[in-house]
């Protein structure tokens, strides 16, 4: 390729044909040849006569110029002209091998589509230059093999980023995989600074020239959520300082019906030049426990998503003691050390056992409580079997009681001996006992035992065949210290010492708090120490992909506890939610100590952006210009030969001008779409500008169209998206309009067309998709946007769908109108004031036209959405109940379309008695 300013030519040797243009000019001027002049006497008789049909003796200069331009356009078109080709300074230099290096991390996902387009353009240029190309992804380094660019282009769709960053180990492996030959490098950077990049850059420079590409988009990240001072605290970071910016954060979770929904939205504000912003969300514990992820809206990367775990959901712990009446002796209170250990991480409940059981706490702690009444025992048994944890501590009362002596008490893990054991006291010959190392099958395995933790008294367990399996902590002499028994979905745990420091120094140590955390009595710290997780195995439940989507973990293997929080993310440790024996723990992409800074490249490295102008081939335009010039030449030649009259010449010029100015392809597409919409029943949705929502609306109407095709006589065409500013609305019987808080408000011209559409029998289904949580009021962002959008429309008075409305029986008999959500409040045009029930008829004589609007918030498109194979795209509830709700949603869609197409035809049955009476006369 040769470059001429912003223009390049892929076949420059064809430009030599331009040298023949002067010769062609001379040839064309000689055709037709000039006539030979001979004087003939008889010609004098013709003098003074005029001839209307004249033929020029030479080709006019402007016609010659037109023909020369046509030939030049052909030559230039065949030479492969390209506007804005990539220059020789970057990856175009040379014709040797080219290595494409991609960070391919989660921070690349935010503009991955643009990166794929840039990579495809690069491969196209490499293919044109005949350069072999190899690809090296630093997040998953593999063998580097140079091959034809056309082969690599077939694999573009399978090249995806990973939800982790290339660490030092992967960088070292990538360096070891570099081939021992000369090649240029094209590094598609994710824009983040990391220390391991310098070694890779030096290695690439030893092989050839390096060009770096980085995306210009703003980059945001979200740190794990923490619970502080009664609020959930979120910390946001941005890659570069800039002006003040407002960023929307959404809390996703499950609504009361079990369907995924946005439970809360809030806005974080970055101060000018600040790179960090904090956001505090005050929410009740019930709402907090249903949150499954926080995400920065509009940021398509795993770093913009934070998965909460049990560290966010503070456990509710009820504390009860056998005897707390020790006035002035706070340190001797059975619950003093439990309060100190649990207050920072749990919500504590106080009161009688009968009062706290209805609150369904996560844990009940009984400190030296020996005997429970039959009613209390039955309630606690049921609570434990349903998943509760009963934590009991010994004491003088329990040691002196007969509980679990002759037989094992249901609320005790083991049988107990009479009395207790005292070691190391004034009346004892022995020394205080210490704890033995925790065994591998113990939940405390891996915890470090302080040397100063001693046991001076304890209650003893009765030897039993099941005792060994229930001991989870013991003393150095083998006597049990902590025993546990599983009951249903819950457990009963007994500490054989007191909860205060009377019998041991255990409550005075940090080991006491760690043991409570391992038993899931308190919430785990937001970022636990890897050493505290030694000996545990965590099974992945849900993981994040690079684009921030939460997917099922499938058959991924479990992860050792020390690696879960201490190792780098990778194929064996993906970001996601992991479950242990009694709790869950999230491993997020971002951590508080992770650097989030822009990459800085040496001055010697050329850094280019992804927003460069695209290459535009001009060959087609030049060949089209050639065709137009030849048509013009033909018309001009006919005119010069006298074969076209003035009127014909004018018509020919008009045709030529129409051909030059028309856009036949685009016009043909618009005409084809209009013809299809007019000839078939076509459902349409309003384009909101949100690509994901528009795709979901398209899939929803496609799924509804399939149901109509298989269940009714209606055979809809493929649904269409409608631009309210430019598209004709009269072709569509119904418009589905999903409402978002950020969609633009239509212009006045668009509202004029919408009002004409409603007055001529069209219907709009407004869907706020918020389960009608605010009854379309000002407290909902979608509700406020709906009020703004609907204000200029000519909408009649509305009312919730009455039980006898025709929508309840146009095809199916319905009482509810669910979508993804099951709210009953769906609004339609209100009935006339004088509508009355006629005797013998099950419904009133309502208005005899189609309601112009239907308003609801049940997210019907999500319920209808199906892929090309007919499989649902959005999960609804669980099991049969969810599928039943989807079926009712389909039936509502069928009723809605049949109502639009047929009107209130079933309401005409009220006239049947009068018609029969008239026929009888």
KEMARMAR-556875 format. One record per residue (C-alpha): x, y, z. Coordinates in steps of 0.05 Angstrom, whole numbers. Example, Ala and Ser with C-alpha at 12.3 -4.5 7.8 and 13.67 -1.06 7.14 Angstrom:
<atoms>
{{246; -90; 156}}
{{273; -21; 143}}
</atoms>
This chain:
<atoms>
{{0; 0; 0}}
{{22; 70; -16}}
{{-2; 132; 22}}
{{-25; 198; -7}}
{{-46; 239; 54}}
{{-109; 207; 84}}
{{-116; 162; 22}}
{{-82; 95; 12}}
{{-82; 46; -47}}
{{-79; -29; -39}}
{{-61; -41; -113}}
{{-19; 20; -129}}
{{10; -9; -193}}
{{-57; 1; -227}}
{{-47; 76; -220}}
{{1; 71; -278}}
{{-61; 69; -321}}
{{-70; 143; -307}}
{{-9; 156; -351}}
{{-50; 132; -411}}
{{-102; 186; -402}}
{{-67; 238; -447}}
{{-62; 186; -503}}
{{-135; 169; -492}}
{{-152; 243; -497}}
{{-119; 248; -565}}
{{-154; 185; -590}}
{{-222; 209; -567}}
{{-212; 276; -600}}
{{-197; 241; -666}}
{{-262; 202; -664}}
{{-303; 217; -704}}
{{-253; 242; -757}}
{{-261; 312; -785}}
{{-297; 313; -854}}
{{-257; 329; -917}}
{{-277; 394; -950}}
{{-293; 391; -1026}}
{{-324; 448; -1063}}
{{-385; 425; -1103}}
{{-422; 476; -1145}}
{{-490; 446; -1130}}
{{-482; 462; -1056}}
{{-498; 534; -1072}}
{{-571; 514; -1080}}
{{-572; 493; -1007}}
{{-547; 559; -979}}
{{-596; 592; -933}}
{{-631; 528; -913}}
{{-632; 506; -840}}
{{-628; 434; -814}}
{{-659; 418; -747}}
{{-619; 353; -740}}
{{-546; 371; -735}}
{{-485; 328; -719}}
{{-422; 358; -691}}
{{-359; 346; -729}}
{{-318; 338; -664}}
{{-331; 313; -593}}
{{-343; 372; -546}}
{{-289; 383; -494}}
{{-337; 373; -435}}
{{-359; 306; -462}}
{{-286; 286; -471}}
{{-273; 308; -399}}
{{-332; 266; -374}}
{{-305; 204; -410}}
{{-235; 217; -384}}
{{-263; 222; -313}}
{{-300; 156; -322}}
{{-236; 121; -344}}
{{-197; 153; -286}}
{{-251; 131; -236}}
{{-245; 59; -262}}
{{-170; 60; -254}}
{{-173; 91; -184}}
{{-228; 43; -162}}
{{-189; -19; -185}}
{{-127; 8; -149}}
{{-163; -5; -82}}
{{-167; 65; -51}}
{{-178; 66; 24}}
{{-195; 129; 65}}
{{-160; 136; 133}}
{{-115; 75; 126}}
{{-70; 59; 184}}
{{-2; 90; 173}}
{{66; 59; 168}}
{{87; 83; 237}}
{{53; 28; 277}}
{{40; -44; 264}}
{{43; -32; 188}}
{{118; -24; 189}}
{{154; -81; 155}}
{{125; -145; 128}}
{{150; -195; 179}}
{{110; -234; 232}}
{{64; -196; 279}}
{{48; -217; 350}}
{{-17; -191; 380}}
{{-10; -188; 456}}
{{-75; -178; 495}}
{{-82; -167; 569}}
{{-153; -196; 561}}
{{-170; -182; 634}}
{{-235; -160; 666}}
{{-215; -87; 656}}
{{-213; -99; 580}}
{{-286; -122; 581}}
{{-314; -52; 586}}
{{-298; -38; 512}}
{{-288; -109; 487}}
{{-331; -98; 426}}
{{-288; -40; 403}}
{{-226; -82; 417}}
{{-253; -139; 374}}
{{-267; -90; 318}}
{{-197; -61; 323}}
{{-167; -131; 323}}
{{-208; -150; 262}}
{{-184; -87; 225}}
{{-113; -104; 245}}
{{-119; -175; 218}}
{{-148; -148; 153}}
{{-88; -103; 144}}
{{-41; -160; 161}}
{{-75; -205; 111}}
{{-69; -151; 58}}
{{5; -144; 73}}
{{16; -220; 75}}
{{41; -219; 147}}
{{34; -281; 191}}
{{0; -266; 258}}
{{0; -299; 326}}
{{-43; -284; 387}}
{{-20; -285; 460}}
{{-70; -273; 517}}
{{-33; -255; 581}}
{{-90; -279; 626}}
{{-85; -349; 594}}
{{-17; -354; 560}}
{{-11; -411; 510}}
{{33; -433; 453}}
{{52; -377; 405}}
{{42; -400; 334}}
{{45; -354; 273}}
{{-7; -368; 220}}
{{-46; -333; 166}}
{{-87; -273; 188}}
{{-148; -302; 153}}
{{-145; -364; 198}}
{{-142; -322; 261}}
{{-201; -280; 238}}
{{-245; -342; 240}}
{{-231; -348; 315}}
{{-248; -276; 334}}
{{-315; -291; 366}}
{{-283; -342; 412}}
{{-231; -294; 439}}
{{-259; -268; 505}}
{{-230; -233; 566}}
{{-221; -269; 633}}
{{-246; -245; 702}}
{{-176; -238; 729}}
{{-111; -200; 714}}
{{-45; -227; 687}}
{{-3; -235; 750}}
{{73; -243; 754}}
{{70; -318; 744}}
{{29; -313; 680}}
{{75; -258; 655}}
{{136; -302; 666}}
{{102; -359; 629}}
{{84; -313; 572}}
{{156; -290; 566}}
{{179; -362; 563}}
{{131; -376; 506}}
{{158; -320; 461}}
{{188; -351; 397}}
{{262; -342; 383}}
{{255; -299; 320}}
{{243; -227; 298}}
{{172; -201; 301}}
{{134; -137; 315}}
{{85; -133; 373}}
{{17; -101; 379}}
{{-2; -97; 453}}
{{-76; -86; 468}}
{{-70; -61; 540}}
{{-126; -59; 591}}
{{-99; 8; 616}}
{{-82; -14; 687}}
{{-14; -7; 719}}
{{21; -70; 744}}
{{94; -83; 763}}
{{98; -147; 721}}
{{89; -109; 656}}
{{160; -81; 652}}
{{193; -149; 642}}
{{144; -167; 587}}
{{155; -102; 551}}
{{231; -111; 553}}
{{224; -181; 526}}
{{181; -158; 468}}
{{228; -102; 450}}
{{285; -151; 441}}
{{246; -182; 383}}
{{222; -119; 346}}
{{179; -57; 348}}
{{123; -52; 401}}
{{59; -12; 391}}
{{10; -3; 448}}
{{-65; 7; 442}}
{{-108; 31; 500}}
{{-182; 47; 505}}
{{-203; 118; 521}}
{{-266; 102; 561}}
{{-275; 121; 634}}
{{-262; 62; 679}}
{{-296; 51; 747}}
{{-288; -4; 799}}
{{-327; -24; 861}}
{{-296; -49; 926}}
{{-330; -103; 968}}
{{-388; -78; 1010}}
{{-377; -70; 1085}}
{{-425; -60; 1143}}
{{-407; 0; 1186}}
{{-448; 39; 1236}}
{{-514; 8; 1215}}
{{-504; 22; 1140}}
{{-476; -16; 1081}}
{{-416; 23; 1056}}
{{-394; 20; 983}}
{{-329; 49; 958}}
{{-321; 67; 884}}
{{-257; 83; 848}}
{{-243; 113; 780}}
{{-180; 104; 740}}
{{-163; 177; 727}}
{{-182; 241; 764}}
{{-230; 286; 728}}
{{-289; 333; 737}}
{{-346; 319; 785}}
{{-384; 256; 764}}
{{-447; 222; 788}}
{{-447; 146; 783}}
{{-508; 103; 793}}
{{-501; 40; 836}}
{{-555; -14; 837}}
{{-567; -68; 889}}
{{-594; -131; 857}}
{{-629; -187; 894}}
{{-692; -228; 900}}
{{-759; -196; 911}}
{{-810; -228; 959}}
{{-834; -273; 903}}
{{-764; -299; 891}}
{{-753; -263; 825}}
{{-689; -224; 809}}
{{-700; -150; 816}}
{{-666; -84; 830}}
{{-678; -73; 904}}
{{-645; -5; 910}}
{{-610; 48; 869}}
{{-565; 103; 895}}
{{-518; 154; 866}}
{{-445; 162; 886}}
{{-412; 229; 872}}
{{-338; 237; 853}}
{{-312; 304; 875}}
{{-270; 343; 824}}
{{-201; 311; 817}}
{{-220; 255; 865}}
{{-209; 182; 847}}
{{-251; 152; 903}}
{{-323; 161; 926}}
{{-361; 130; 984}}
{{-434; 112; 987}}
{{-472; 93; 1051}}
{{-537; 54; 1043}}
{{-584; 49; 1102}}
{{-628; -12; 1094}}
{{-664; -60; 1141}}
{{-634; -128; 1156}}
{{-688; -164; 1117}}
{{-672; -125; 1053}}
{{-597; -131; 1065}}
{{-602; -206; 1069}}
{{-635; -211; 1000}}
{{-581; -173; 962}}
{{-541; -217; 915}}
{{-496; -165; 882}}
{{-480; -91; 877}}
{{-459; -64; 810}}
{{-442; 2; 777}}
{{-495; 12; 724}}
{{-468; 18; 653}}
{{-399; -9; 671}}
{{-391; -76; 636}}
{{-336; -110; 676}}
{{-326; -156; 735}}
{{-289; -101; 772}}
{{-354; -60; 774}}
{{-391; -116; 811}}
{{-387; -133; 885}}
{{-416; -198; 912}}
{{-436; -195; 985}}
{{-431; -255; 1032}}
{{-445; -270; 1105}}
{{-400; -212; 1124}}
{{-455; -165; 1100}}
{{-513; -203; 1131}}
{{-504; -194; 1206}}
{{-530; -255; 1242}}
{{-583; -248; 1296}}
{{-560; -280; 1361}}
{{-604; -289; 1422}}
{{-566; -291; 1489}}
{{-597; -324; 1551}}
{{-563; -340; 1617}}
{{-583; -385; 1675}}
{{-565; -333; 1729}}
{{-545; -262; 1712}}
{{-560; -230; 1780}}
{{-489; -212; 1800}}
{{-496; -139; 1817}}
{{-431; -102; 1810}}
{{-394; -162; 1783}}
{{-399; -149; 1708}}
{{-337; -190; 1690}}
{{-368; -250; 1724}}
{{-433; -244; 1684}}
{{-443; -307; 1641}}
{{-457; -263; 1580}}
{{-406; -208; 1588}}
{{-352; -238; 1543}}
{{-404; -262; 1493}}
{{-429; -190; 1487}}
{{-359; -164; 1476}}
{{-343; -218; 1424}}
{{-408; -212; 1384}}
{{-429; -139; 1387}}
{{-383; -117; 1329}}
{{-408; -170; 1281}}
{{-478; -192; 1302}}
{{-546; -165; 1321}}
{{-559; -186; 1393}}
{{-628; -203; 1419}}
{{-644; -203; 1493}}
{{-706; -229; 1527}}
{{-741; -293; 1549}}
{{-735; -355; 1506}}
{{-809; -353; 1489}}
{{-801; -281; 1465}}
{{-740; -291; 1420}}
{{-762; -356; 1386}}
{{-816; -321; 1343}}
{{-762; -274; 1317}}
{{-728; -335; 1287}}
{{-656; -316; 1304}}
{{-597; -350; 1271}}
{{-565; -371; 1336}}
{{-590; -381; 1408}}
{{-537; -381; 1462}}
{{-554; -414; 1529}}
{{-501; -398; 1581}}
{{-507; -446; 1640}}
{{-581; -459; 1626}}
{{-596; -529; 1650}}
{{-670; -544; 1644}}
{{-723; -520; 1593}}
{{-798; -526; 1601}}
{{-833; -576; 1555}}
{{-862; -520; 1513}}
{{-794; -485; 1507}}
{{-760; -551; 1490}}
{{-809; -567; 1435}}
{{-802; -498; 1404}}
{{-726; -500; 1406}}
{{-725; -570; 1376}}
{{-767; -548; 1317}}
{{-724; -485; 1308}}
{{-659; -526; 1308}}
{{-686; -577; 1258}}
{{-704; -520; 1211}}
{{-633; -494; 1210}}
{{-618; -459; 1275}}
{{-554; -464; 1315}}
{{-562; -477; 1390}}
{{-497; -459; 1427}}
{{-494; -481; 1500}}
{{-442; -466; 1553}}
{{-432; -506; 1616}}
{{-431; -478; 1687}}
{{-448; -495; 1759}}
{{-522; -502; 1744}}
{{-511; -551; 1687}}
{{-458; -590; 1726}}
{{-506; -599; 1785}}
{{-568; -617; 1744}}
{{-591; -684; 1718}}
{{-595; -660; 1646}}
{{-570; -713; 1597}}
{{-548; -760; 1652}}
{{-588; -825; 1644}}
{{-602; -813; 1570}}
{{-580; -763; 1518}}
{{-620; -700; 1521}}
{{-648; -680; 1452}}
{{-617; -611; 1461}}
{{-549; -636; 1484}}
{{-496; -665; 1437}}
{{-471; -717; 1487}}
{{-488; -750; 1554}}
{{-455; -717; 1615}}
{{-425; -746; 1678}}
{{-451; -726; 1746}}
{{-415; -665; 1774}}
{{-355; -634; 1740}}
{{-280; -637; 1737}}
{{-233; -588; 1771}}
{{-159; -585; 1754}}
{{-106; -536; 1776}}
{{-145; -507; 1834}}
{{-126; -498; 1907}}
{{-154; -567; 1924}}
{{-124; -602; 1864}}
{{-58; -636; 1854}}
{{-57; -625; 1778}}
{{-39; -566; 1734}}
{{-90; -529; 1689}}
{{-100; -565; 1623}}
{{-86; -536; 1554}}
{{-120; -547; 1487}}
{{-97; -601; 1440}}
{{-86; -583; 1366}}
{{-150; -585; 1326}}
{{-159; -645; 1282}}
{{-171; -641; 1207}}
{{-245; -658; 1213}}
{{-256; -602; 1264}}
{{-286; -536; 1241}}
{{-230; -503; 1282}}
{{-175; -537; 1243}}
{{-119; -488; 1226}}
{{-131; -440; 1283}}
{{-70; -423; 1325}}
{{-78; -441; 1399}}
{{-47; -389; 1446}}
{{-3; -419; 1499}}
{{-37; -380; 1555}}
{{-106; -411; 1543}}
{{-117; -460; 1601}}
{{-177; -499; 1628}}
{{-186; -506; 1703}}
{{-257; -536; 1706}}
{{-304; -570; 1659}}
{{-364; -616; 1654}}
{{-345; -686; 1631}}
{{-376; -725; 1574}}
{{-400; -796; 1586}}
{{-363; -847; 1543}}
{{-406; -868; 1485}}
{{-396; -901; 1416}}
{{-416; -835; 1383}}
{{-373; -790; 1427}}
{{-310; -791; 1384}}
{{-349; -768; 1322}}
{{-380; -710; 1360}}
{{-317; -681; 1392}}
{{-292; -621; 1353}}
{{-243; -595; 1406}}
{{-208; -630; 1463}}
{{-155; -620; 1517}}
{{-85; -648; 1515}}
{{-107; -706; 1558}}
{{-161; -725; 1508}}
{{-222; -701; 1547}}
{{-275; -665; 1504}}
{{-277; -590; 1507}}
{{-328; -575; 1451}}
{{-378; -626; 1424}}
{{-429; -620; 1367}}
{{-489; -657; 1342}}
{{-527; -648; 1277}}
{{-603; -644; 1280}}
{{-642; -637; 1216}}
{{-614; -575; 1181}}
{{-586; -545; 1246}}
{{-537; -564; 1301}}
{{-528; -565; 1376}}
{{-459; -545; 1403}}
{{-436; -551; 1476}}
{{-375; -516; 1505}}
{{-357; -558; 1567}}
{{-333; -494; 1602}}
{{-367; -430; 1623}}
{{-377; -370; 1578}}
{{-340; -327; 1628}}
{{-270; -334; 1657}}
{{-290; -375; 1719}}
{{-271; -443; 1690}}
{{-221; -424; 1636}}
{{-183; -367; 1604}}
{{-212; -384; 1536}}
{{-262; -325; 1536}}
{{-204; -277; 1549}}
{{-168; -297; 1484}}
{{-176; -281; 1411}}
{{-185; -355; 1399}}
{{-254; -350; 1430}}
{{-278; -301; 1377}}
{{-247; -343; 1321}}
{{-282; -406; 1346}}
{{-348; -369; 1346}}
{{-336; -346; 1275}}
{{-320; -417; 1253}}
{{-386; -440; 1283}}
{{-422; -385; 1243}}
{{-445; -352; 1307}}
{{-420; -284; 1285}}
{{-412; -254; 1217}}
{{-345; -264; 1184}}
{{-300; -204; 1175}}
{{-304; -171; 1107}}
{{-234; -195; 1090}}
{{-214; -253; 1134}}
{{-142; -272; 1145}}
{{-122; -331; 1101}}
{{-90; -363; 1162}}
{{-158; -366; 1195}}
{{-185; -409; 1138}}
{{-131; -462; 1139}}
{{-160; -532; 1135}}
{{-227; -511; 1105}}
{{-254; -526; 1035}}
{{-299; -477; 1000}}
{{-344; -498; 942}}
{{-360; -446; 888}}
{{-434; -431; 881}}
{{-436; -373; 832}}
{{-378; -341; 794}}
{{-368; -277; 754}}
{{-346; -274; 682}}
{{-304; -216; 656}}
{{-366; -176; 636}}
{{-394; -177; 707}}
{{-447; -229; 693}}
{{-463; -278; 750}}
{{-465; -350; 725}}
{{-472; -417; 758}}
{{-407; -448; 780}}
{{-425; -515; 750}}
{{-374; -569; 766}}
{{-316; -525; 787}}
{{-275; -558; 842}}
{{-272; -534; 914}}
{{-218; -486; 938}}
{{-175; -492; 1000}}
{{-190; -438; 1052}}
{{-119; -411; 1054}}
{{-120; -402; 979}}
{{-189; -371; 976}}
{{-167; -305; 1006}}
{{-92; -310; 996}}
{{-81; -335; 924}}
{{-88; -295; 860}}
{{-150; -302; 818}}
{{-145; -350; 759}}
{{-177; -410; 726}}
{{-174; -449; 792}}
{{-198; -391; 834}}
{{-250; -349; 798}}
{{-285; -289; 829}}
{{-351; -310; 858}}
{{-389; -335; 918}}
{{-361; -395; 956}}
{{-396; -436; 1009}}
{{-363; -469; 1068}}
{{-391; -515; 1121}}
{{-434; -463; 1155}}
{{-426; -398; 1117}}
{{-411; -366; 1050}}
{{-353; -322; 1030}}
{{-345; -278; 969}}
{{-281; -269; 930}}
{{-288; -205; 890}}
{{-243; -178; 835}}
{{-227; -114; 872}}
{{-198; -112; 942}}
{{-182; -51; 985}}
{{-107; -61; 978}}
{{-108; -71; 903}}
{{-78; -15; 861}}
{{-125; 17; 811}}
{{-80; 65; 772}}
{{-70; 80; 698}}
{{-12; 47; 662}}
{{48; 92; 646}}
{{88; 73; 585}}
{{159; 95; 569}}
{{167; 152; 520}}
{{199; 106; 469}}
{{134; 66; 463}}
{{81; 91; 414}}
{{12; 90; 448}}
{{-49; 95; 404}}
{{-123; 96; 421}}
{{-180; 52; 400}}
{{-221; 111; 375}}
{{-183; 123; 311}}
{{-224; 135; 247}}
{{-244; 71; 213}}
{{-216; 52; 146}}
{{-266; 66; 90}}
{{-257; 30; 23}}
{{-273; 78; -35}}
{{-272; 28; -93}}
{{-347; 19; -93}}
{{-360; 94; -94}}
{{-312; 105; -151}}
{{-342; 48; -193}}
{{-411; 76; -179}}
{{-386; 144; -203}}
{{-361; 111; -266}}
{{-429; 81; -279}}
{{-463; 149; -270}}
{{-413; 183; -316}}
{{-425; 130; -370}}
{{-500; 140; -364}}
{{-491; 215; -370}}
{{-445; 204; -430}}
{{-498; 162; -465}}
{{-552; 214; -453}}
{{-505; 270; -477}}
{{-485; 231; -540}}
{{-559; 220; -557}}
{{-573; 294; -547}}
{{-514; 315; -590}}
{{-536; 268; -646}}
{{-605; 300; -645}}
{{-641; 237; -623}}
{{-668; 269; -560}}
{{-716; 327; -561}}
{{-714; 380; -508}}
{{-768; 346; -466}}
{{-734; 279; -471}}
{{-667; 310; -450}}
{{-700; 342; -390}}
{{-730; 275; -368}}
{{-664; 240; -378}}
{{-628; 292; -336}}
{{-681; 284; -281}}
{{-671; 208; -281}}
{{-596; 217; -277}}
{{-602; 265; -219}}
{{-649; 217; -182}}
{{-599; 160; -191}}
{{-543; 203; -164}}
{{-579; 228; -102}}
{{-620; 167; -82}}
{{-598; 116; -31}}
{{-629; 55; -63}}
{{-606; 3; -13}}
{{-629; 40; 50}}
{{-694; 59; 16}}
{{-706; -12; -5}}
{{-695; -36; 66}}
{{-744; 16; 93}}
{{-796; -2; 40}}
{{-787; -77; 55}}
{{-797; -65; 129}}
{{-859; -22; 116}}
{{-888; -74; 68}}
{{-876; -130; 118}}
{{-907; -91; 176}}
{{-967; -73; 134}}
{{-978; -142; 104}}
{{-971; -183; 168}}
{{-991; -175; 241}}
{{-927; -146; 270}}
{{-915; -131; 343}}
{{-868; -74; 359}}
{{-830; -45; 417}}
{{-806; 25; 429}}
{{-730; 32; 426}}
{{-705; 61; 492}}
{{-631; 69; 476}}
{{-613; 14; 526}}
{{-585; -41; 482}}
{{-596; -96; 533}}
{{-667; -76; 548}}
{{-684; -68; 474}}
{{-657; -138; 460}}
{{-698; -166; 517}}
{{-761; -131; 490}}
{{-747; -160; 421}}
{{-739; -229; 450}}
{{-802; -221; 492}}
{{-846; -202; 433}}
{{-814; -258; 392}}
{{-833; -308; 447}}
{{-904; -280; 449}}
{{-909; -283; 373}}
{{-890; -357; 375}}
{{-944; -371; 427}}
{{-995; -335; 384}}
{{-973; -375; 323}}
{{-981; -443; 357}}
{{-1044; -429; 399}}
{{-1086; -381; 357}}
{{-1102; -366; 284}}
{{-1057; -305; 287}}
{{-991; -315; 251}}
{{-947; -255; 269}}
{{-885; -233; 232}}
{{-818; -220; 265}}
{{-826; -164; 317}}
{{-794; -97; 303}}
{{-762; -41; 343}}
{{-793; 27; 331}}
{{-758; 94; 333}}
{{-811; 144; 353}}
{{-775; 201; 318}}
{{-770; 170; 249}}
{{-814; 108; 241}}
{{-886; 104; 219}}
{{-930; 76; 274}}
{{-995; 62; 236}}
{{-970; -8; 214}}
{{-968; -36; 284}}
{{-1030; -57; 324}}
{{-994; -53; 391}}
{{-931; -20; 418}}
{{-895; -48; 479}}
{{-860; 10; 514}}
{{-811; -11; 570}}
{{-799; 49; 616}}
{{-729; 65; 642}}
{{-709; 123; 686}}
{{-656; 146; 636}}
{{-691; 141; 568}}
{{-698; 205; 528}}
{{-764; 242; 523}}
{{-794; 241; 452}}
{{-799; 306; 412}}
{{-863; 344; 401}}
{{-868; 315; 331}}
{{-862; 245; 358}}
{{-917; 260; 409}}
{{-962; 285; 353}}
{{-953; 219; 317}}
{{-965; 180; 381}}
{{-1030; 216; 394}}
{{-1053; 203; 322}}
{{-1035; 130; 333}}
{{-1076; 125; 397}}
{{-1136; 161; 367}}
{{-1136; 115; 306}}
{{-1142; 51; 347}}
{{-1071; 35; 366}}
{{-1052; 13; 436}}
{{-990; 24; 479}}
{{-970; -24; 534}}
{{-929; 16; 585}}
{{-885; -29; 629}}
{{-846; 3; 686}}
{{-815; -65; 703}}
{{-813; -48; 777}}
{{-868; -94; 803}}
{{-909; -31; 815}}
{{-873; -21; 881}}
{{-892; 52; 881}}
{{-960; 48; 846}}
{{-929; 91; 791}}
{{-916; 146; 843}}
{{-859; 195; 852}}
{{-820; 147; 897}}
{{-802; 102; 838}}
{{-753; 127; 784}}
{{-792; 89; 732}}
{{-858; 116; 759}}
{{-832; 188; 754}}
{{-808; 175; 683}}
{{-875; 144; 664}}
{{-911; 207; 688}}
{{-863; 249; 647}}
{{-871; 207; 585}}
{{-947; 201; 589}}
{{-962; 274; 605}}
{{-965; 299; 532}}
{{-1007; 239; 509}}
{{-1082; 241; 499}}
{{-1099; 187; 549}}
{{-1170; 177; 577}}
{{-1184; 165; 651}}
{{-1156; 99; 676}}
{{-1175; 47; 727}}
{{-1148; -21; 750}}
{{-1174; -76; 705}}
{{-1244; -94; 731}}
{{-1264; -167; 738}}
{{-1312; -162; 679}}
{{-1264; -127; 631}}
{{-1258; -160; 563}}
{{-1183; -170; 574}}
{{-1202; -224; 625}}
{{-1236; -267; 572}}
{{-1215; -249; 500}}
{{-1182; -318; 493}}
{{-1166; -345; 562}}
{{-1205; -334; 626}}
{{-1158; -295; 672}}
{{-1160; -265; 741}}
{{-1087; -243; 746}}
{{-1039; -212; 696}}
{{-969; -230; 719}}
{{-904; -222; 681}}
{{-837; -231; 713}}
{{-871; -201; 774}}
{{-941; -217; 799}}
{{-971; -149; 817}}
{{-1046; -147; 806}}
{{-1051; -72; 791}}
{{-1056; -65; 715}}
{{-1090; -2; 690}}
{{-1136; 6; 629}}
{{-1186; 57; 604}}
{{-1241; 65; 656}}
{{-1312; 42; 641}}
{{-1366; 93; 625}}
{{-1402; 121; 687}}
{{-1468; 92; 664}}
{{-1443; 21; 651}}
{{-1491; -27; 685}}
{{-1497; -101; 691}}
{{-1553; -128; 648}}
{{-1596; -183; 677}}
{{-1573; -251; 654}}
{{-1505; -227; 630}}
{{-1440; -239; 669}}
{{-1410; -172; 651}}
{{-1427; -100; 638}}
{{-1435; -65; 571}}
{{-1368; -30; 572}}
{{-1341; 19; 521}}
{{-1339; -14; 453}}
{{-1268; 4; 432}}
{{-1197; -18; 448}}
{{-1166; 13; 509}}
{{-1112; 60; 482}}
{{-1063; 45; 538}}
{{-1048; -11; 587}}
{{-1002; 7; 645}}
{{-967; -41; 692}}
{{-901; -58; 722}}
{{-897; -134; 717}}
{{-840; -137; 665}}
{{-879; -178; 615}}
{{-824; -178; 562}}
{{-778; -216; 610}}
{{-832; -268; 622}}
{{-845; -276; 547}}
{{-772; -274; 525}}
{{-747; -336; 489}}
{{-687; -351; 446}}
{{-687; -378; 375}}
{{-701; -448; 400}}
{{-760; -426; 443}}
{{-724; -434; 510}}
{{-739; -381; 563}}
{{-685; -329; 572}}
{{-703; -303; 642}}
{{-712; -347; 703}}
{{-778; -338; 740}}
{{-785; -362; 811}}
{{-769; -435; 822}}
{{-800; -501; 801}}
{{-872; -509; 781}}
{{-895; -442; 811}}
{{-847; -403; 767}}
{{-867; -439; 703}}
{{-941; -432; 721}}
{{-930; -357; 728}}
{{-896; -355; 660}}
{{-955; -392; 629}}
{{-1005; -342; 658}}
{{-960; -286; 630}}
{{-964; -317; 561}}
{{-1040; -322; 567}}
{{-1045; -249; 586}}
{{-1003; -232; 524}}
{{-1050; -273; 480}}
{{-1110; -239; 510}}
{{-1078; -171; 499}}
{{-1063; -183; 426}}
{{-1132; -214; 412}}
{{-1163; -153; 446}}
{{-1124; -106; 401}}
{{-1142; -145; 338}}
{{-1215; -158; 352}}
{{-1237; -103; 400}}
{{-1291; -117; 452}}
{{-1326; -167; 408}}
{{-1345; -211; 467}}
{{-1380; -152; 500}}
{{-1429; -153; 442}}
{{-1461; -214; 474}}
{{-1502; -165; 516}}
{{-1541; -149; 452}}
{{-1559; -223; 440}}
{{-1626; -221; 478}}
{{-1649; -159; 438}}
{{-1627; -190; 372}}
{{-1663; -256; 386}}
{{-1725; -218; 406}}
{{-1724; -178; 341}}
{{-1713; -241; 299}}
{{-1772; -273; 334}}
{{-1817; -215; 313}}
</atoms>
